[in-house]
Each structure stands twice: as structure tokens, then as C-alpha cells.
């Protein structure tokens, strides 16, 4: 488990490896029947979230620590800074469904996509610090602080840590027509044909884009970036051979890999994925130290009462400790994360430094 002084850049592999066996299963006496991430996301999406907030979700004035003893006395919202239907949205709805059971109050998911996560983040930054609004913080927003010359917020200053949830590696995949079967083959081909290989991504500045640019920089090769509006269109063009390769979320491509429609070369984490244990990591494949995973956690507006953030941290910890939740994440190629409020704050600080270095080394910039 990551503690206050740990650095993700130096120990992410150790932490994620240990998490598989370190998190105890939820007591078997629990009567909660956990469905798949996709099923829970769909069920929550069909709920009454939009109706409730449309009729009156205005945030009240900030509560004092003494007032927060009755929290939550009304529906809580978790803002997802991406459109509905993607991995972040499904993860959020899975967690909020179980949080609602634990808190005895509605916990509603509100999608505010745009600006590579910046729009939804800014909304939460300016929300009242009363324990009614939280953000599903993606690592992409941490990277945004270096990618963009100006942002209207600072994550460490304007958002309070609550709890981490999960981390997800990416998978490096190619179209089968590309004459490569390993990372070494890909690097050799790129060097033999400089500037002719292209890669798709879900959009400029996202995790897939930064993973590819970091790989390009470390390997000393030339790759042409083709950004798409979402993972789906990028994968479709990869399947059609319009792009040569892609760093993609495992759930978005694993079925195509198994069907032989795409070829997987490696994963981006420092340890192998439980979904494809025979597949090497990029670090194993010759790019020493390569380690890029996308992660998600809950944060709140700065000033949110500490007893509320600690209560929510404890509830999220119970969710991610459950064997069912961990098994579902591993089925999607993910890993459950658990830290204290303070540990998560330290994690965000070290991640801010690490992602700033990744962005600078990749030469990526969005203005």
C-alpha cells in the first residue's frame, strides 16, 4: 500500500504487485450481489440521477465540521469529467452504486466532459465545500497541469484528496498487416522507415497520447500522431488499417486481440497484466524503466470537512477491498488502489512531479 512518503515513479510496480494479495476480501456475510462493471454502469445510468439533479441539486453553503455529523442528508454527486459510456464513467457508476448502499443516500453520477477533463474539474473546484460534490479525478488532469500553459485551477491547491480507486495499464497493439511481433521489431521497423508509421489515440493530451509519445521519445523513433474524438473511432480505424498502432485501454481492444484482428505487443505497466499474463511489459521488452498507467480517485473541493473525507475514504476502501470488486477490475486489466487520505495526497503530489516530467520528455503541449 502506498503511504505518505512513497513515490509512484519509484515504487508503482511494487505497489501494484503487492495490491493483488494485500487487499483482504470483503466479509462473506455481505448480501450485496456485485455485477460486472458494465452491468452496474448501465443500471446506474438508467436510474434517476438526471431527474433528481434537474429538479434541484443546487449546492448549499459549506457546512462546518459540527454540522457534517448528519452527512449525507441529501443526494451526493460525483462529477465525471468525461462523456457517458467510457471506462471512467463505468468505474464511477460502479462505485457510486455501492456507495449509495453504504451511505443510505443517493450518490449520483454527473458527466461533464470536455477540455480533456478540465471542464468537469473546474466545476468541482468552484463547488461549495460542503461534502455534496466530489470529482472522479483522472491522472489525465494531473498531466494537464503541464500540458496546458494556463489552467483556471491547481489540483493540489484547489482539491482535497479523498480516496484512490483503481489504476489501469494500456496495451500496445498493432494492425496484423504490420510486419512486427514484438516491441523490438516495432522499433527496428520505425527506424528503417522513419516518419511512416502512425498511431491513433482518443485525443491529444490523453493517457494514450502521452504513453505513445513517451515510448517514441525513449525508443528514439519517429511516429506520427493521429488524434481521434474518442477511443472507439481510433480502434475502428486501427482495425481497418488506417493507422498502424495504438496504445489503448485493455477492455477496448482485448476482444479484437483474442479474435486475431489486432496484435498485442506489450503492456505499459511494470508488471504483466492478469488479462494477458503471457504478454511482456514494455520495460521487459527493452525500454528500461517504462511505466505508465492511468489512475482514478475521488477528490473534493478544498475546505470540505475532514470528517466527511475520512468517512468517504473508509467507505471506498471497503469497496476496493472486496474480492468481487478486485476480480472485476482485474478482468478489465485494472488494479484496485487503497490509501489513507494523507497517503492519497502524497500520491497526487508525487504524480504531479512524475507526469510533468513525462510531458516535458515527450515534448507534448496543448494551448
C-alpha positions as CSV (number, residue, x, y, z in Angstrom):
1,X,0.0,0.0,0.0
2,X,1.3,3.5,-0.9
3,X,1.9,5.6,2.2
4,X,2.6,9.2,2.8
5,X,6.2,9.4,1.6
6,X,6.1,6.8,-1.2
7,X,6.8,7.9,-4.8
8,X,4.8,6.4,-7.6
9,X,7.6,6.8,-10.0
10,X,9.9,4.7,-7.8
11,X,7.5,2.1,-6.5
12,X,4.4,1.8,-8.6
13,X,5.4,-1.6,-9.8
14,X,5.9,-2.8,-6.2
15,X,2.7,-1.3,-5.0
16,X,0.5,-2.7,-7.8
17,X,2.2,-6.1,-7.5
18,X,1.5,-6.2,-3.8
19,X,-2.1,-5.0,-4.1
20,X,-3.1,-8.3,-5.6
21,X,-2.5,-10.1,-2.4
22,X,-2.6,-7.3,0.2
23,X,-6.2,-6.3,0.0
24,X,-8.4,-8.7,2.1
25,X,-11.7,-9.8,0.7
26,X,-15.0,-8.3,1.9
27,X,-16.6,-10.5,4.6
28,X,-18.7,-13.2,3.1
29,X,-21.7,-12.2,5.2
30,X,-22.3,-9.3,2.8
31,X,-25.5,-9.7,0.9
32,X,-24.5,-7.3,-1.8
33,X,-24.6,-9.1,-5.2
34,X,-21.9,-7.5,-7.3
35,X,-22.5,-7.4,-11.1
36,X,-19.9,-6.7,-13.8
37,X,-18.6,-3.2,-14.2
38,X,-20.5,-2.7,-17.4
39,X,-23.8,-4.0,-15.9
40,X,-23.6,-1.9,-12.9
41,X,-22.7,1.1,-15.0
42,X,-25.7,0.5,-17.2
43,X,-28.1,0.0,-14.3
44,X,-26.9,3.3,-12.7
45,X,-27.2,5.1,-16.0
46,X,-30.9,4.0,-16.2
47,X,-31.6,5.4,-12.7
48,X,-33.0,8.7,-11.6
49,X,-29.8,10.7,-11.4
50,X,-30.5,13.3,-14.0
51,X,-34.1,13.8,-12.9
52,X,-33.1,14.4,-9.3
53,X,-30.5,16.9,-10.2
54,X,-32.7,18.6,-12.8
55,X,-35.3,19.2,-10.1
56,X,-32.9,20.7,-7.6
57,X,-29.3,19.8,-7.0
58,X,-28.1,23.3,-6.0
59,X,-25.3,23.2,-3.6
60,X,-25.9,24.7,-0.2
61,X,-23.4,26.7,1.9
62,X,-20.4,25.0,3.2
63,X,-21.0,23.0,6.4
64,X,-18.9,23.2,9.5
65,X,-17.3,20.1,11.0
66,X,-20.0,20.0,13.6
67,X,-22.8,20.1,11.0
68,X,-21.3,17.3,9.0
69,X,-22.2,14.7,11.6
70,X,-25.5,14.1,9.8
71,X,-23.8,13.8,6.4
72,X,-25.2,12.9,3.9
73,X,-28.7,14.3,4.5
74,X,-29.4,14.7,0.8
75,X,-28.1,13.3,-2.6
76,X,-24.4,13.5,-3.2
77,X,-23.0,13.9,-6.7
78,X,-19.8,12.6,-8.2
79,X,-18.7,14.5,-11.3
80,X,-17.1,12.5,-14.1
81,X,-15.1,14.9,-16.3
82,X,-15.7,12.7,-19.4
83,X,-18.7,11.8,-21.5
84,X,-21.0,8.8,-20.6
85,X,-20.1,5.3,-21.5
86,X,-16.4,5.3,-21.3
87,X,-14.2,3.5,-18.7
88,X,-14.2,6.4,-16.3
89,X,-18.0,6.7,-16.4
90,X,-18.5,2.9,-15.9
91,X,-16.0,2.9,-13.0
92,X,-17.7,5.9,-11.3
93,X,-21.2,4.4,-11.6
94,X,-20.0,1.1,-10.2
95,X,-18.5,2.8,-7.2
96,X,-21.4,5.2,-6.7
97,X,-23.9,2.4,-6.8
98,X,-22.2,0.7,-3.9
99,X,-21.5,4.0,-2.0
100,X,-25.2,4.7,-2.1
101,X,-25.9,1.4,-0.4
102,X,-23.2,2.1,2.3
103,X,-24.3,5.7,2.9
104,X,-28.0,5.2,2.8
105,X,-28.3,8.1,0.4
106,X,-28.4,8.6,-3.3
107,X,-24.9,9.1,-4.8
108,X,-25.4,10.4,-8.4
109,X,-23.0,10.4,-11.3
110,X,-22.9,13.6,-13.3
111,X,-21.0,13.7,-16.6
112,X,-19.3,17.0,-17.5
113,X,-16.9,16.1,-20.4
114,X,-14.7,18.5,-22.4
115,X,-11.3,20.0,-22.3
116,X,-9.5,16.7,-21.6
117,X,-11.2,16.6,-18.2
118,X,-10.7,20.3,-17.4
119,X,-14.3,21.4,-17.6
120,X,-15.6,18.9,-15.1
121,X,-12.6,19.5,-12.8
122,X,-13.2,23.3,-12.8
123,X,-16.9,22.7,-11.9
124,X,-15.9,20.8,-8.8
125,X,-13.2,23.3,-7.9
126,X,-15.8,26.0,-7.7
127,X,-18.5,23.9,-5.9
128,X,-19.3,24.5,-2.3
129,X,-17.0,22.6,0.1
130,X,-20.0,21.0,1.9
131,X,-19.5,17.3,1.2
132,X,-22.2,17.2,-1.5
133,X,-19.9,17.4,-4.6
134,X,-16.9,15.2,-5.5
135,X,-14.8,14.6,-8.6
136,X,-13.6,11.4,-10.1
137,X,-10.1,12.7,-10.7
138,X,-8.2,11.1,-13.6
139,X,-4.4,11.1,-13.9
140,X,-5.0,12.9,-17.2
141,X,-5.9,16.1,-15.3
142,X,-2.6,15.8,-13.4
143,X,-0.8,15.8,-16.7
144,X,-2.9,18.7,-17.9
145,X,-1.2,21.0,-15.5
146,X,2.0,20.7,-17.6
147,X,0.3,20.2,-21.0
148,X,-1.6,23.5,-20.8
149,X,0.1,26.8,-20.4
150,X,-2.8,28.2,-18.3
151,X,-5.5,26.4,-16.3
152,X,-8.1,28.1,-14.0
153,X,-7.2,25.7,-11.2
154,X,-4.4,23.9,-9.4
155,X,-5.2,20.4,-8.4
156,X,-3.0,20.4,-5.2
157,X,-4.3,23.8,-4.1
158,X,-8.0,23.6,-5.1
159,X,-8.9,20.0,-4.5
160,X,-8.7,17.9,-1.3
161,X,-7.8,14.2,-1.5
162,X,-10.4,11.6,-0.6
163,X,-9.6,8.2,-1.8
164,X,-7.9,6.4,-4.8
165,X,-9.9,3.8,-6.6
166,X,-8.1,2.0,-9.4
167,X,-5.2,2.0,-11.9
168,X,-5.2,0.8,-15.5
169,X,-2.3,0.0,-17.8
170,X,-2.6,0.4,-21.6
171,X,-1.9,-2.2,-24.2
172,X,0.3,-1.6,-27.2
173,X,-1.4,-3.1,-30.2
174,X,-0.8,-3.1,-34.0
175,X,-2.7,-3.9,-37.1
176,X,-1.9,-7.5,-38.2
177,X,-0.5,-6.3,-41.5
178,X,2.3,-4.6,-39.8
179,X,5.3,-7.0,-40.0
180,X,6.2,-7.0,-36.3
181,X,5.6,-9.4,-33.4
182,X,7.5,-7.7,-30.6
183,X,8.4,-4.2,-29.3
184,X,11.9,-4.8,-30.7
185,X,10.5,-5.5,-34.1
186,X,8.4,-2.3,-34.0
187,X,11.4,-0.1,-33.0
188,X,13.5,-1.7,-35.8
189,X,10.8,-1.1,-38.4
190,X,10.2,2.5,-37.2
191,X,14.0,3.2,-37.5
192,X,14.0,1.6,-41.0
193,X,11.0,3.7,-42.1
194,X,11.3,7.0,-40.2
195,X,8.1,9.0,-40.1
196,X,6.0,6.5,-42.0
197,X,4.3,4.7,-39.0
198,X,1.4,6.4,-37.4
199,X,-0.6,5.8,-34.2
200,X,-4.1,6.7,-33.2
201,X,-5.3,8.0,-29.8
202,X,-8.5,9.0,-28.1
203,X,-7.4,12.6,-28.3
204,X,-4.4,14.9,-27.8
205,X,-3.2,15.1,-24.2
206,X,-4.8,11.8,-23.0
207,X,-3.1,8.9,-21.5
208,X,-2.8,7.0,-24.8
209,X,-1.2,10.0,-26.5
210,X,1.3,10.6,-23.7
211,X,2.1,6.8,-23.5
212,X,2.9,6.8,-27.2
213,X,5.0,10.0,-27.0
214,X,6.9,8.7,-24.0
215,X,7.6,5.4,-25.9
216,X,8.6,7.3,-29.0
217,X,11.0,9.5,-27.1
218,X,12.5,6.6,-25.1
219,X,13.0,4.5,-28.2
220,X,14.4,7.3,-30.3
221,X,12.0,6.8,-33.2
222,X,9.6,8.8,-35.2
223,X,5.8,8.2,-35.0
224,X,3.0,10.3,-36.5
225,X,0.2,11.1,-34.1
226,X,-3.4,10.9,-35.4
227,X,-5.8,12.1,-32.7
228,X,-9.5,11.0,-32.7
229,X,-12.6,12.1,-30.8
230,X,-12.6,9.1,-28.5
231,X,-11.2,5.6,-28.2
232,X,-14.0,4.0,-30.3
233,X,-13.2,5.7,-33.6
234,X,-9.5,5.2,-33.1
235,X,-9.9,1.5,-32.6
236,X,-12.2,1.3,-35.7
237,X,-9.5,2.8,-37.9
238,X,-6.8,0.6,-36.4
239,X,-9.0,-2.4,-37.2
240,X,-9.4,-1.1,-40.7
241,X,-5.6,-0.5,-41.2
242,X,-5.9,3.3,-41.4
243,X,-3.5,3.6,-38.5
244,X,-0.6,1.3,-37.7
245,X,-0.6,1.0,-34.0
246,X,-2.2,2.3,-30.8
247,X,-1.8,2.5,-27.0
248,X,-5.3,1.6,-25.9
249,X,-7.2,0.6,-22.8
250,X,-7.2,-3.1,-22.4
251,X,-11.1,-3.5,-22.4
252,X,-11.3,-1.6,-25.7
253,X,-9.0,-3.9,-27.7
254,X,-8.7,-7.3,-25.9
255,X,-11.6,-8.9,-27.7
256,X,-10.0,-7.9,-31.0
257,X,-6.7,-9.3,-29.9
258,X,-8.2,-12.6,-29.0
259,X,-10.0,-12.7,-32.3
260,X,-6.8,-12.2,-34.2
261,X,-7.9,-8.8,-35.6
262,X,-5.2,-6.9,-33.7
263,X,-1.8,-8.0,-32.5
264,X,-0.7,-7.2,-28.9
265,X,3.0,-6.4,-28.3
266,X,3.2,-5.3,-24.7
267,X,1.5,-3.5,-21.7
268,X,2.6,-0.2,-20.2
269,X,2.8,-1.1,-16.5
270,X,5.9,-2.5,-14.9
271,X,4.2,-5.9,-14.2
272,X,2.3,-8.1,-16.6
273,X,-1.5,-7.8,-16.9
274,X,-3.7,-10.5,-15.4
275,X,-5.8,-10.3,-18.6
276,X,-2.8,-11.3,-20.8
277,X,-0.1,-12.8,-18.5
278,X,1.9,-14.1,-21.4
279,X,2.3,-10.6,-22.8
280,X,5.5,-8.8,-21.8
281,X,5.7,-5.3,-20.4
282,X,7.4,-2.5,-22.5
283,X,10.1,-2.4,-19.8
284,X,10.8,-6.1,-20.2
285,X,10.9,-5.5,-24.0
286,X,13.9,-3.2,-23.9
287,X,12.7,0.2,-22.8
288,X,14.1,0.2,-19.2
289,X,12.0,2.0,-16.6
290,X,9.0,2.5,-18.8
291,X,5.9,2.6,-16.6
292,X,2.7,4.5,-17.5
293,X,-0.7,3.7,-16.0
294,X,-3.9,5.7,-15.9
295,X,-5.5,6.0,-12.4
296,X,-8.7,7.4,-10.9
297,X,-9.6,8.6,-7.4
298,X,-12.1,10.8,-5.6
299,X,-11.3,14.3,-4.6
300,X,-13.4,17.2,-3.1
301,X,-13.3,21.0,-3.2
302,X,-10.6,22.3,-0.8
303,X,-12.2,23.0,2.6
304,X,-14.5,20.0,2.6
305,X,-14.8,18.9,6.3
306,X,-12.2,16.3,7.2
307,X,-14.6,14.0,8.9
308,X,-16.6,13.8,5.6
309,X,-13.5,13.0,3.5
310,X,-12.4,10.4,6.1
311,X,-15.8,8.8,6.2
312,X,-15.9,8.5,2.4
313,X,-12.3,7.2,2.3
314,X,-13.3,4.4,4.6
315,X,-16.4,3.5,2.5
316,X,-14.3,3.5,-0.7
317,X,-11.7,1.4,1.0
318,X,-14.3,-1.2,1.9
319,X,-15.4,-1.3,-1.8
320,X,-11.9,-1.7,-3.2
321,X,-11.0,-4.4,-0.6
322,X,-13.8,-6.7,-1.7
323,X,-12.7,-9.7,-3.7
324,X,-15.6,-9.2,-6.1
325,X,-14.5,-5.7,-7.0
326,X,-10.8,-6.6,-7.4
327,X,-11.7,-9.6,-9.6
328,X,-13.9,-7.4,-11.8
329,X,-11.1,-4.8,-12.1
330,X,-8.5,-7.5,-13.0
331,X,-10.9,-8.8,-15.6
332,X,-10.7,-5.3,-17.2
333,X,-7.0,-5.2,-16.8
334,X,-7.1,-2.9,-13.8
335,X,-5.8,-2.9,-10.2
336,X,-7.6,-1.7,-7.1
337,X,-5.8,1.0,-5.1
338,X,-6.2,1.8,-1.4
339,X,-4.6,4.6,0.6
340,X,-5.4,6.9,3.5
341,X,-6.5,10.5,2.8
342,X,-3.0,11.7,3.7
343,X,-1.4,8.9,1.6
344,X,-3.5,9.8,-1.4
345,X,-2.5,13.5,-1.0
346,X,1.2,12.5,-1.1
347,X,0.5,10.3,-4.1
348,X,-1.1,13.2,-6.0
349,X,1.9,15.4,-5.2
350,X,4.4,12.8,-6.5
351,X,2.3,12.0,-9.5
352,X,2.2,15.7,-10.4
353,X,6.0,15.7,-10.5
354,X,6.2,12.5,-12.5
355,X,3.6,13.4,-15.1
356,X,5.3,16.8,-15.5
357,X,8.5,15.0,-16.4
358,X,6.7,12.6,-18.8
359,X,5.1,15.6,-20.6
360,X,8.3,17.5,-20.9
361,X,10.3,14.5,-22.1
362,X,7.6,13.7,-24.6
363,X,7.6,17.3,-25.9
364,X,3.8,17.4,-25.7
365,X,2.0,20.7,-25.4
366,X,-1.7,21.8,-25.6
367,X,-2.6,25.5,-25.6
